[in-house]
Amino acid sequence: MVYPAIHGVSDRIAGSSIEVRQYDFSDKAHASQVELLKLIKENNTRSIYLTDKALIDVRYLQLRLMGVRNIVLHDHTPGERSAPPLIKRIAKKAIHKAGIFSCTHYIGVSKFVYNRFVTSGCVPADKCSYVCNGIRPIVREKQYANYVREVFHIPENETIVITTGRATYYKGLDFIIRCAAEIIHEHNHKNIRFIHCGDGPDLNALGALARDLNVEDHVIFAGRRNDIEQLLQSSDIAVQASKGEAFSLSILEYMSAGLATVVPDHCANGEAIRNGYNGILYEPGDSQGFVNAIIGLADDRPMRKYLGENASKTILEKFDQEIMKKEFRNLIEKVL
């Protein structure tokens, strides 16, 4: 197993027969190429599995010249891509057909990524597959029913809306804060508390935005936490407003925790959330749709319970980590 940099490995990898090596595939220097050739020859490498690399790259030809036969690319990168203009589309299709500067097979973490391969990347459909992300289901425990309220001293009559992830504008946290201000000040819905868990480069700016909009008493920036499962299962509503994800693990965690989940209807979100059954989808950037969803759920405990129970059931049936791992192993065996 090769990483561009090693700062430590998991106990599971450390306790296995896997040998961990360091090599940066993005380094195009001659010495780096010699090192790569040595690595491939020493291990008699015939198949390589890459993550989040370019769909087309001259280095795929270099790998083949070094003796590699199969190159599999697993794409987790976020965001939507537009279809290329005609000339570029023809060129991309020709490159993939030749198979010299492209991979043997492409795997997406969602059907959305699979479709992106075909429409934007112009990869032949028979060279693409997808296996959705999965998670270890959260085991909800009664002892944590009031955990988040106890940790942050939140009164029983307040609805708790939680979100997790990097504190960046790309994650749409400014959108959530602006919507929170509208809910609190324009709709006079003051018995509500927004919590964000996670750190990031925009954390201070987002805190300043909350103060500017006079909602600092209703928005908690909890920073990096090691008790996310306990916080989630004791909250009421979960939200996400990211500008684009390949397939959000956070959304799966919200659902597994039994939360009524509100997310934008783009990218792969609709593959997990069925609107009105196990969550609520709103149009990306539609603040009114977001605000109405939050207010409606805050005032309707039975609906929150209905959505949350169906969400938890969906995770167990479709996105349990063990199910997805089995699907992935079967796919890799088939591809290689």
JOZIRA-V826255 format. One record per residue. N is the residue number from 1. RES is the residue in one letter. NEAR is the number of other ideal C-beta (glycine too) atoms within 12 Angstrom. Layout:
BEGIN
<<N	RES	NEAR> <N	RES	NEAR>>
END
This chain:
BEGIN
<<1	M	22> <2	V	24> <3	Y	19> <4	P	18> <5	A	15> <6	I	17> <7	H	9> <8	G	10> <9	V	19> <10	S	14> <11	D	8> <12	R	11> <13	I	15> <14	A	14> <15	G	10> <16	S	12> <17	S	9> <18	I	14> <19	E	16> <20	V	20> <21	R	22> <22	Q	19> <23	Y	28> <24	D	19> <25	F	31> <26	S	16> <27	D	17> <28	K	15> <29	A	11> <30	H	11> <31	A	13> <32	S	20> <33	Q	22> <34	V	16> <35	E	22> <36	L	32> <37	L	21> <38	K	17> <39	L	26> <40	I	28> <41	K	15> <42	E	15> <43	N	20> <44	N	12> <45	T	24> <46	R	19> <47	S	23> <48	I	33> <49	Y	29> <50	L	30> <51	T	24> <52	D	21> <53	K	25> <54	A	24> <55	L	36> <56	I	31> <57	D	22> <58	V	16> <59	R	28> <60	Y	32> <61	L	19> <62	Q	24> <63	L	34> <64	R	26> <65	L	17> <66	M	26> <67	G	22> <68	V	29> <69	R	22> <70	N	25> <71	I	40> <72	V	33> <73	L	38> <74	H	34> <75	D	39> <76	H	27> <77	T	28> <78	P	30> <79	G	22> <80	E	23> <81	R	24> <82	S	12> <83	A	16> <84	P	19> <85	P	12> <86	L	11> <87	I	11> <88	K	17> <89	R	20> <90	I	14> <91	A	18> <92	K	29> <93	K	25> <94	A	18> <95	I	27> <96	H	31> <97	K	18> <98	A	16> <99	G	22> <100	I	21> <101	F	24> <102	S	36> <103	C	41> <104	T	31> <105	H	35> <106	Y	43> <107	I	38> <108	G	41> <109	V	38> <110	S	39> <111	K	25> <112	F	35> <113	V	40> <114	Y	32> <115	N	25> <116	R	34> <117	F	37> <118	V	28> <119	T	21> <120	S	28> <121	G	34> <122	C	31> <123	V	36> <124	P	24> <125	A	19> <126	D	15> <127	K	29> <128	C	35> <129	S	33> <130	Y	31> <131	V	34> <132	C	37> <133	N	38> <134	G	30> <135	I	33> <136	R	20> <137	P	28> <138	I	31> <139	V	18> <140	R	25> <141	E	16> <142	K	11> <143	Q	12> <144	Y	24> <145	A	17> <146	N	22> <147	Y	27> <148	V	38> <149	R	25> <150	E	18> <151	V	23> <152	F	28> <153	H	12> <154	I	29> <155	P	16> <156	E	16> <157	N	14> <158	E	26> <159	T	37> <160	I	42> <161	V	47> <162	I	47> <163	T	46> <164	T	40> <165	G	35> <166	R	26> <167	A	32> <168	T	24> <169	Y	22> <170	Y	22> <171	K	35> <172	G	37> <173	L	39> <174	D	31> <175	F	34> <176	I	44> <177	I	40> <178	R	30> <179	C	42> <180	A	44> <181	A	30> <182	E	27> <183	I	38> <184	I	32> <185	H	19> <186	E	19> <187	H	21> <188	N	11> <189	H	28> <190	K	22> <191	N	21> <192	I	38> <193	R	36> <194	F	45> <195	I	39> <196	H	46> <197	C	37> <198	G	28> <199	D	22> <200	G	23> <201	P	15> <202	D	24> <203	L	27> <204	N	16> <205	A	19> <206	L	38> <207	G	25> <208	A	17> <209	L	28> <210	A	31> <211	R	18> <212	D	16> <213	L	26> <214	N	19> <215	V	32> <216	E	21> <217	D	19> <218	H	33> <219	V	38> <220	I	33> <221	F	34> <222	A	31> <223	G	22> <224	R	17> <225	R	24> <226	N	11> <227	D	20> <228	I	34> <229	E	29> <230	Q	28> <231	L	38> <232	L	43> <233	Q	33> <234	S	32> <235	S	46> <236	D	43> <237	I	46> <238	A	51> <239	V	49> <240	Q	48> <241	A	46> <242	S	36> <243	K	23> <244	G	27> <245	E	37> <246	A	36> <247	F	39> <248	S	43> <249	L	31> <250	S	35> <251	I	45> <252	L	44> <253	E	37> <254	Y	47> <255	M	46> <256	S	39> <257	A	38> <258	G	38> <259	L	47> <260	A	43> <261	T	50> <262	V	48> <263	V	48> <264	P	38> <265	D	27> <266	H	29> <267	C	34> <268	A	39> <269	N	42> <270	G	27> <271	E	35> <272	A	42> <273	I	40> <274	R	22> <275	N	22> <276	G	20> <277	Y	22> <278	N	41> <279	G	43> <280	I	44> <281	L	31> <282	Y	35> <283	E	21> <284	P	25> <285	G	19> <286	D	21> <287	S	26> <288	Q	18> <289	G	25> <290	F	37> <291	V	32> <292	N	23> <293	A	38> <294	I	40> <295	I	30> <296	G	26> <297	L	37> <298	A	32> <299	D	21> <300	D	20> <301	R	17> <302	P	13> <303	M	25> <304	R	32> <305	K	19> <306	Y	21> <307	L	37> <308	G	36> <309	E	24> <310	N	30> <311	A	42> <312	S	34> <313	K	21> <314	T	32> <315	I	40> <316	L	26> <317	E	18> <318	K	28> <319	F	39> <320	D	25> <321	Q	24> <322	E	16> <323	I	23> <324	M	28> <325	K	19> <326	K	15> <327	E	24> <328	F	26> <329	R	15> <330	N	15> <331	L	25> <332	I	21> <333	E	13> <334	K	15> <335	V	26> <336	L	19>>
END
